[in-house]
Amino acid sequence: MPADTEALLAKIQALPADRLAEVEDFVDFVATKTRRLTALDRLLAIAPALEAAGAPPMTEEDIAAELEAVRAARRSRSIGADRT
């Protein structure tokens, strides 16, 4: 394990329990942000291929509809997971 990781872990382990929850929330936030940026990068990477293939550009309404569909699917999966 790199020395900087060990130092960070030592600092985290020295925190009181209520602060550990804050650190965990922050780590979750950073991880979510990283996943979203990675997804955006993947989307932007295929944009030239879509354009070259003659696919029409998506309107803001199209994008909003796609986002809502994904969110609805996630909510549905989450509700199903809660029941198990």
MOPAC internal coordinates of N, CA, C and O (Angstrom, degrees):
PM7 1SCF
backbone

  N    0.0000 0     0.00 0     0.00 0    0    0    0
  C    1.4580 1     0.00 0     0.00 0    1    0    0
  C    1.5314 1   107.74 1     0.00 0    2    1    0
  O    1.2310 1   119.94 1   -48.02 1    3    2    1
  N    1.3298 1   117.73 1   131.98 1    3    2    1
  C    1.4703 1   120.04 1   179.74 1    5    3    2
  C    1.5266 1   111.50 1   -59.98 1    6    5    3
  O    1.2310 1   121.17 1   -29.25 1    7    6    5
  N    1.3280 1   115.37 1   150.75 1    7    6    5
  C    1.4634 1   121.25 1  -177.96 1    9    7    6
  C    1.5289 1   111.48 1   -59.83 1   10    9    7
  O    1.2310 1   119.83 1   141.67 1   11   10    9
  N    1.3402 1   117.94 1   -38.33 1   11   10    9
  C    1.4668 1   119.35 1  -179.36 1   13   11   10
  C    1.5254 1   111.49 1   -66.46 1   14   13   11
  O    1.2310 1   120.12 1   146.74 1   15   14   13
  N    1.3294 1   117.37 1   -33.26 1   15   14   13
  C    1.4575 1   120.84 1   176.31 1   17   15   14
  C    1.5237 1   110.45 1   -68.82 1   18   17   15
  O    1.2310 1   120.82 1   138.49 1   19   18   17
  N    1.3006 1   116.04 1   -41.51 1   19   18   17
  C    1.4672 1   120.26 1   178.22 1   21   19   18
  C    1.5238 1   110.55 1   -62.76 1   22   21   19
  O    1.2310 1   120.12 1   138.38 1   23   22   21
  N    1.3187 1   117.37 1   -41.62 1   23   22   21
  C    1.4653 1   121.16 1   179.59 1   25   23   22
  C    1.5289 1   110.21 1   -64.72 1   26   25   23
  O    1.2310 1   120.62 1   139.47 1   27   26   25
  N    1.3130 1   116.42 1   -40.53 1   27   26   25
  C    1.4667 1   120.06 1   178.74 1   29   27   26
  C    1.5280 1   110.57 1   -64.99 1   30   29   27
  O    1.2310 1   120.44 1   136.11 1   31   30   29
  N    1.3212 1   116.77 1   -43.89 1   31   30   29
  C    1.4595 1   120.25 1   177.99 1   33   31   30
  C    1.5236 1   111.75 1   -61.55 1   34   33   31
  O    1.2310 1   120.32 1   140.66 1   35   34   33
  N    1.3146 1   116.99 1   -39.34 1   35   34   33
  C    1.4642 1   120.40 1   178.44 1   37   35   34
  C    1.5230 1   110.81 1   -63.85 1   38   37   35
  O    1.2310 1   120.33 1   139.79 1   39   38   37
  N    1.3203 1   116.97 1   -40.21 1   39   38   37
  C    1.4641 1   120.62 1   177.86 1   41   39   38
  C    1.5259 1   110.66 1   -64.94 1   42   41   39
  O    1.2310 1   120.87 1   137.94 1   43   42   41
  N    1.3210 1   115.94 1   -42.06 1   43   42   41
  C    1.4671 1   120.11 1   179.96 1   45   43   42
  C    1.5222 1   110.38 1   -64.52 1   46   45   43
  O    1.2310 1   120.59 1   136.38 1   47   46   45
  N    1.3146 1   116.47 1   -43.62 1   47   46   45
  C    1.4645 1   120.58 1  -178.81 1   49   47   46
  C    1.5231 1   112.28 1   -64.87 1   50   49   47
  O    1.2310 1   119.99 1   156.62 1   51   50   49
  N    1.3183 1   117.62 1   -23.38 1   51   50   49
  C    1.4616 1   121.40 1  -179.71 1   53   51   50
  C    1.5322 1   112.44 1   -82.95 1   54   53   51
  O    1.2310 1   120.16 1   171.58 1   55   54   53
  N    1.3180 1   117.30 1    -8.42 1   55   54   53
  C    1.4695 1   120.72 1  -177.65 1   57   55   54
  C    1.5281 1   111.43 1   -77.99 1   58   57   55
  O    1.2310 1   120.89 1   -30.14 1   59   58   57
  N    1.3330 1   115.90 1   149.86 1   59   58   57
  C    1.4696 1   118.82 1   172.81 1   61   59   58
  C    1.5341 1   110.11 1   -69.98 1   62   61   59
  O    1.2310 1   120.50 1   -19.18 1   63   62   61
  N    1.3297 1   116.65 1   160.82 1   63   62   61
  C    1.4628 1   122.54 1  -174.08 1   65   63   62
  C    1.5272 1   113.31 1   -55.29 1   66   65   63
  O    1.2310 1   120.03 1   138.99 1   67   66   65
  N    1.3353 1   117.56 1   -41.01 1   67   66   65
  C    1.4654 1   118.76 1  -178.40 1   69   67   66
  C    1.5246 1   111.94 1   -66.45 1   70   69   67
  O    1.2310 1   120.62 1   149.58 1   71   70   69
  N    1.3002 1   116.42 1   -30.42 1   71   70   69
  C    1.4707 1   119.59 1   177.45 1   73   71   70
  C    1.5254 1   111.33 1   -77.32 1   74   73   71
  O    1.2310 1   120.52 1   150.59 1   75   74   73
  N    1.3136 1   116.60 1   -29.41 1   75   74   73
  C    1.4630 1   119.79 1   177.02 1   77   75   74
  C    1.5264 1   110.30 1   -61.72 1   78   77   75
  O    1.2310 1   120.72 1   141.52 1   79   78   77
  N    1.3221 1   116.24 1   -38.48 1   79   78   77
  C    1.4660 1   119.90 1   177.57 1   81   79   78
  C    1.5232 1   110.53 1   -61.91 1   82   81   79
  O    1.2310 1   120.23 1   140.86 1   83   82   81
  N    1.3250 1   117.17 1   -39.14 1   83   82   81
  C    1.4687 1   120.48 1   177.96 1   85   83   82
  C    1.5215 1   110.96 1   -64.87 1   86   85   83
  O    1.2310 1   120.71 1   138.24 1   87   86   85
  N    1.3226 1   116.26 1   -41.76 1   87   86   85
  C    1.4683 1   120.67 1   179.12 1   89   87   86
  C    1.5307 1   109.43 1   -63.34 1   90   89   87
  O    1.2310 1   120.48 1   136.99 1   91   90   89
  N    1.3240 1   116.69 1   -43.01 1   91   90   89
  C    1.4569 1   120.19 1   179.59 1   93   91   90
  C    1.5280 1   110.75 1   -62.75 1   94   93   91
  O    1.2310 1   120.34 1   137.24 1   95   94   93
  N    1.3227 1   116.95 1   -42.76 1   95   94   93
  C    1.4683 1   120.38 1   177.20 1   97   95   94
  C    1.5249 1   111.28 1   -60.15 1   98   97   95
  O    1.2310 1   120.64 1   137.86 1   99   98   97
  N    1.3293 1   116.37 1   -42.14 1   99   98   97
  C    1.4524 1   120.36 1  -179.69 1  101   99   98
  C    1.5286 1   111.20 1   -66.11 1  102  101   99
  O    1.2310 1   120.61 1   137.69 1  103  102  101
  N    1.3244 1   116.44 1   -42.31 1  103  102  101
  C    1.4636 1   120.17 1   178.53 1  105  103  102
  C    1.5252 1   110.00 1   -62.27 1  106  105  103
  O    1.2310 1   120.20 1   138.36 1  107  106  105
  N    1.3379 1   117.22 1   -41.64 1  107  106  105
  C    1.4641 1   120.71 1   176.45 1  109  107  106
  C    1.5261 1   110.85 1   -60.91 1  110  109  107
  O    1.2310 1   120.58 1   137.77 1  111  110  109
  N    1.3342 1   116.50 1   -42.23 1  111  110  109
  C    1.4668 1   121.34 1   178.51 1  113  111  110
  C    1.5258 1   110.82 1   -60.45 1  114  113  111
  O    1.2310 1   120.35 1   132.23 1  115  114  113
  N    1.3242 1   116.94 1   -47.77 1  115  114  113
  C    1.4674 1   121.11 1  -178.92 1  117  115  114
  C    1.5260 1   110.46 1   -64.22 1  118  117  115
  O    1.2310 1   120.22 1   139.29 1  119  118  117
  N    1.3282 1   117.18 1   -40.71 1  119  118  117
  C    1.4640 1   120.58 1   179.44 1  121  119  118
  C    1.5263 1   110.94 1   -64.08 1  122  121  119
  O    1.2310 1   120.36 1   137.31 1  123  122  121
  N    1.3207 1   116.92 1   -42.69 1  123  122  121
  C    1.4692 1   120.98 1   178.38 1  125  123  122
  C    1.5232 1   110.56 1   -63.44 1  126  125  123
  O    1.2310 1   120.88 1   135.81 1  127  126  125
  N    1.3136 1   115.93 1   -44.19 1  127  126  125
  C    1.4676 1   120.41 1   179.02 1  129  127  126
  C    1.5335 1   110.17 1   -60.79 1  130  129  127
  O    1.2310 1   120.61 1   138.27 1  131  130  129
  N    1.3282 1   116.45 1   -41.73 1  131  130  129
  C    1.4653 1   121.22 1   179.77 1  133  131  130
  C    1.5257 1   110.70 1   -64.03 1  134  133  131
  O    1.2310 1   120.30 1   136.10 1  135  134  133
  N    1.3440 1   117.03 1   -43.90 1  135  134  133
  C    1.4686 1   120.08 1   178.53 1  137  135  134
  C    1.5282 1   110.71 1   -62.03 1  138  137  135
  O    1.2310 1   120.25 1   138.10 1  139  138  137
  N    1.3151 1   117.13 1   -41.90 1  139  138  137
  C    1.4714 1   120.06 1  -179.50 1  141  139  138
  C    1.5246 1   111.53 1   -65.74 1  142  141  139
  O    1.2310 1   120.37 1   138.45 1  143  142  141
  N    1.3201 1   116.89 1   -41.55 1  143  142  141
  C    1.4645 1   119.74 1   178.96 1  145  143  142
  C    1.5272 1   110.87 1   -66.63 1  146  145  143
  O    1.2310 1   120.50 1   142.71 1  147  146  145
  N    1.3162 1   116.65 1   -37.29 1  147  146  145
  C    1.4615 1   120.71 1   177.28 1  149  147  146
  C    1.5222 1   110.47 1   -63.96 1  150  149  147
  O    1.2310 1   120.61 1   137.08 1  151  150  149
  N    1.3340 1   116.43 1   -42.92 1  151  150  149
  C    1.4683 1   120.37 1   177.99 1  153  151  150
  C    1.5259 1   110.73 1   -63.35 1  154  153  151
  O    1.2310 1   120.46 1   138.68 1  155  154  153
  N    1.3226 1   116.73 1   -41.32 1  155  154  153
  C    1.4626 1   120.19 1   178.16 1  157  155  154
  C    1.5233 1   110.71 1   -63.64 1  158  157  155
  O    1.2310 1   120.08 1   138.01 1  159  158  157
  N    1.3164 1   117.46 1   -41.99 1  159  158  157
  C    1.4647 1   120.69 1   177.67 1  161  159  158
  C    1.5295 1   111.30 1   -60.52 1  162  161  159
  O    1.2310 1   120.52 1   138.23 1  163  162  161
  N    1.3476 1   116.62 1   -41.77 1  163  162  161
  C    1.4704 1   119.98 1   178.46 1  165  163  162
  C    1.5217 1   110.64 1   -63.84 1  166  165  163
  O    1.2310 1   120.84 1   138.61 1  167  166  165
  N    1.3283 1   115.99 1   -41.39 1  167  166  165
  C    1.4577 1   120.05 1   179.16 1  169  167  166
  C    1.5252 1   110.90 1   -63.45 1  170  169  167
  O    1.2310 1   120.65 1   133.85 1  171  170  169
  N    1.3203 1   116.36 1   -46.15 1  171  170  169
  C    1.4594 1   119.72 1  -179.52 1  173  171  170
  C    1.5251 1   111.66 1   -66.24 1  174  173  171
  O    1.2310 1   120.24 1   151.11 1  175  174  173
  N    1.3175 1   117.15 1   -28.89 1  175  174  173
  C    1.4614 1   120.50 1   179.95 1  177  175  174
  C    1.5272 1   111.87 1   -67.24 1  178  177  175
  O    1.2310 1   120.21 1   150.21 1  179  178  177
  N    1.3377 1   117.21 1   -29.79 1  179  178  177
  C    1.4642 1   118.72 1  -178.71 1  181  179  178
  C    1.5248 1   112.65 1   -92.66 1  182  181  179
  O    1.2310 1   120.27 1   172.59 1  183  182  181
  N    1.3252 1   117.10 1    -7.41 1  183  182  181
  C    1.4622 1   120.21 1  -177.98 1  185  183  182
  C    1.5318 1   112.83 1   -56.14 1  186  185  183
  O    1.2310 1   119.11 1   134.48 1  187  186  185
  N    1.3379 1   119.30 1   -45.52 1  187  186  185
  C    1.4767 1   118.14 1   179.19 1  189  187  186
  C    1.5312 1   113.01 1   -61.77 1  190  189  187
  O    1.2310 1   120.45 1   143.59 1  191  190  189
  N    1.3331 1   116.75 1   -36.41 1  191  190  189
  C    1.4737 1   119.31 1   179.10 1  193  191  190
  C    1.5246 1   110.76 1   -67.24 1  194  193  191
  O    1.2310 1   120.40 1   141.15 1  195  194  193
  N    1.3230 1   116.85 1   -38.85 1  195  194  193
  C    1.4616 1   119.85 1   177.45 1  197  195  194
  C    1.5236 1   110.91 1   -64.25 1  198  197  195
  O    1.2310 1   121.10 1   137.79 1  199  198  197
  N    1.3053 1   115.49 1   -42.21 1  199  198  197
  C    1.4646 1   119.50 1   179.38 1  201  199  198
  C    1.5294 1   110.57 1   -64.44 1  202  201  199
  O    1.2310 1   120.81 1   136.67 1  203  202  201
  N    1.3267 1   116.05 1   -43.33 1  203  202  201
  C    1.4658 1   120.26 1   180.00 1  205  203  202
  C    1.5233 1   111.42 1   -64.93 1  206  205  203
  O    1.2310 1   120.25 1   150.41 1  207  206  205
  N    1.3120 1   117.13 1   -29.59 1  207  206  205
  C    1.4678 1   121.51 1   179.41 1  209  207  206
  C    1.5205 1   111.90 1   -80.46 1  210  209  207
  O    1.2310 1   120.62 1   175.19 1  211  210  209
  N    1.3232 1   116.43 1    -4.81 1  211  210  209
  C    1.4540 1   120.03 1   177.81 1  213  211  210
  C    1.5133 1   114.14 1    86.46 1  214  213  211
  O    1.2310 1   120.34 1  -166.82 1  215  214  213
  N    1.3293 1   116.95 1    13.18 1  215  214  213
  C    1.4655 1   119.81 1   178.66 1  217  215  214
  C    1.5238 1   108.73 1   -69.47 1  218  217  215
  O    1.2310 1   120.25 1   -45.16 1  219  218  217
  N    1.3128 1   117.13 1   134.84 1  219  218  217
  C    1.4712 1   118.75 1   179.53 1  221  219  218
  C    1.5251 1   110.27 1   -68.73 1  222  221  219
  O    1.2310 1   120.07 1   -34.52 1  223  222  221
  N    1.3131 1   117.47 1   145.48 1  223  222  221
  C    1.4653 1   119.14 1   178.06 1  225  223  222
  C    1.5230 1   110.52 1   -65.77 1  226  225  223
  O    1.2310 1   121.34 1   -31.23 1  227  226  225
  N    1.3311 1   115.03 1   148.77 1  227  226  225
  C    1.4629 1   119.69 1   179.35 1  229  227  226
  C    1.5227 1   109.20 1   -79.78 1  230  229  227
  O    1.2310 1   121.55 1   -39.52 1  231  230  229
  N    1.3161 1   114.64 1   140.48 1  231  230  229
  C    1.4608 1   119.22 1   174.93 1  233  231  230
  C    1.5293 1   108.26 1   -84.27 1  234  233  231
  O    1.2310 1   120.53 1   -10.95 1  235  234  233
  N    1.3185 1   116.60 1   169.05 1  235  234  233
  C    1.4598 1   119.74 1   176.66 1  237  235  234
  C    1.5195 1   110.59 1   -61.39 1  238  237  235
  O    1.2310 1   120.40 1   145.40 1  239  238  237
  N    1.3195 1   116.83 1   -34.60 1  239  238  237
  C    1.4601 1   121.15 1   178.22 1  241  239  238
  C    1.5271 1   110.82 1   -66.03 1  242  241  239
  O    1.2310 1   120.68 1   139.29 1  243  242  241
  N    1.3521 1   116.30 1   -40.71 1  243  242  241
  C    1.4652 1   120.57 1   177.07 1  245  243  242
  C    1.5287 1   110.58 1   -60.65 1  246  245  243
  O    1.2310 1   121.05 1   134.87 1  247  246  245
  N    1.3137 1   115.60 1   -45.13 1  247  246  245
  C    1.4615 1   120.75 1  -179.23 1  249  247  246
  C    1.5210 1   110.53 1   -63.83 1  250  249  247
  O    1.2310 1   120.45 1   135.85 1  251  250  249
  N    1.3258 1   116.75 1   -44.15 1  251  250  249
  C    1.4642 1   120.74 1   179.28 1  253  251  250
  C    1.5264 1   110.58 1   -61.96 1  254  253  251
  O    1.2310 1   120.23 1   139.81 1  255  254  253
  N    1.3263 1   117.16 1   -40.19 1  255  254  253
  C    1.4612 1   120.47 1   179.06 1  257  255  254
  C    1.5260 1   111.20 1   -65.39 1  258  257  255
  O    1.2310 1   120.36 1   138.75 1  259  258  257
  N    1.3209 1   116.92 1   -41.25 1  259  258  257
  C    1.4700 1   120.51 1   177.93 1  261  259  258
  C    1.5224 1   111.15 1   -63.66 1  262  261  259
  O    1.2310 1   120.71 1   135.97 1  263  262  261
  N    1.3232 1   116.24 1   -44.03 1  263  262  261
  C    1.4614 1   120.02 1   178.54 1  265  263  262
  C    1.5169 1   111.30 1   -60.80 1  266  265  263
  O    1.2310 1   120.26 1   135.94 1  267  266  265
  N    1.3129 1   117.11 1   -44.06 1  267  266  265
  C    1.4657 1   120.79 1   179.82 1  269  267  266
  C    1.5233 1   110.76 1   -63.75 1  270  269  267
  O    1.2310 1   120.12 1   141.78 1  271  270  269
  N    1.3166 1   117.38 1   -38.22 1  271  270  269
  C    1.4662 1   120.73 1   178.93 1  273  271  270
  C    1.5311 1   110.48 1   -64.17 1  274  273  271
  O    1.2310 1   120.27 1   137.16 1  275  274  273
  N    1.3216 1   117.08 1   -42.84 1  275  274  273
  C    1.4718 1   120.73 1   178.48 1  277  275  274
  C    1.5230 1   110.29 1   -65.29 1  278  277  275
  O    1.2310 1   120.69 1   135.37 1  279  278  277
  N    1.3205 1   116.29 1   -44.63 1  279  278  277
  C    1.4732 1   119.74 1   179.40 1  281  279  278
  C    1.5228 1   111.22 1   -62.68 1  282  281  279
  O    1.2310 1   120.05 1   139.68 1  283  282  281
  N    1.3219 1   117.51 1   -40.32 1  283  282  281
  C    1.4603 1   120.85 1   178.86 1  285  283  282
  C    1.5262 1   110.30 1   -64.26 1  286  285  283
  O    1.2310 1   120.46 1   139.20 1  287  286  285
  N    1.3189 1   116.72 1   -40.80 1  287  286  285
  C    1.4655 1   120.25 1   178.12 1  289  287  286
  C    1.5260 1   110.81 1   -63.82 1  290  289  287
  O    1.2310 1   120.38 1   138.46 1  291  290  289
  N    1.3255 1   116.88 1   -41.54 1  291  290  289
  C    1.4728 1   120.15 1   178.02 1  293  291  290
  C    1.5213 1   110.87 1   -64.10 1  294  293  291
  O    1.2310 1   120.46 1   137.30 1  295  294  293
  N    1.3335 1   116.72 1   -42.70 1  295  294  293
  C    1.4683 1   119.65 1   178.48 1  297  295  294
  C    1.5201 1   110.08 1   -61.10 1  298  297  295
  O    1.2310 1   120.56 1   137.59 1  299  298  297
  N    1.3035 1   116.53 1   -42.41 1  299  298  297
  C    1.4591 1   121.19 1  -179.32 1  301  299  298
  C    1.5254 1   110.75 1   -63.00 1  302  301  299
  O    1.2310 1   120.47 1   135.42 1  303  302  301
  N    1.3389 1   116.71 1   -44.58 1  303  302  301
  C    1.4720 1   120.42 1   177.83 1  305  303  302
  C    1.5178 1   110.63 1   -63.87 1  306  305  303
  O    1.2310 1   120.67 1   139.87 1  307  306  305
  N    1.3319 1   116.32 1   -40.13 1  307  306  305
  C    1.4604 1   121.07 1  -179.32 1  309  307  306
  C    1.5205 1   110.92 1   -64.22 1  310  309  307
  O    1.2310 1   120.23 1   137.67 1  311  310  309
  N    1.3062 1   117.18 1   -42.33 1  311  310  309
  C    1.4665 1   121.51 1   178.88 1  313  311  310
  C    1.5264 1   109.33 1   -64.78 1  314  313  311
  O    1.2310 1   120.60 1   138.32 1  315  314  313
  N    1.3257 1   116.45 1   -41.68 1  315  314  313
  C    1.4712 1   120.09 1   178.22 1  317  315  314
  C    1.5203 1   111.45 1   -64.80 1  318  317  315
  O    1.2310 1   120.09 1   142.36 1  319  318  317
  N    1.3202 1   117.44 1   -37.64 1  319  318  317
  C    1.4667 1   121.20 1   179.49 1  321  319  318
  C    1.5132 1   111.16 1   -68.90 1  322  321  319
  O    1.2310 1   120.18 1   146.61 1  323  322  321
  N    1.3330 1   117.26 1   -33.39 1  323  322  321
  C    1.4573 1   121.00 1   179.60 1  325  323  322
  C    1.5205 1   111.35 1   -67.67 1  326  325  323
  O    1.2310 1   120.24 1   153.59 1  327  326  325
  N    1.3179 1   117.16 1   -26.41 1  327  326  325
  C    1.4690 1   121.25 1  -176.91 1  329  327  326
  C    1.5171 1   112.09 1   -81.65 1  330  329  327
  O    1.2310 1   119.81 1   165.40 1  331  330  329
  N    1.3203 1   117.96 1   -14.60 1  331  330  329
  C    1.4662 1   120.16 1  -178.34 1  333  331  330
  C    1.4861 1   112.75 1   -87.03 1  334  333  331
  O    1.2310 1   120.10 1   180.00 1  335  334  333

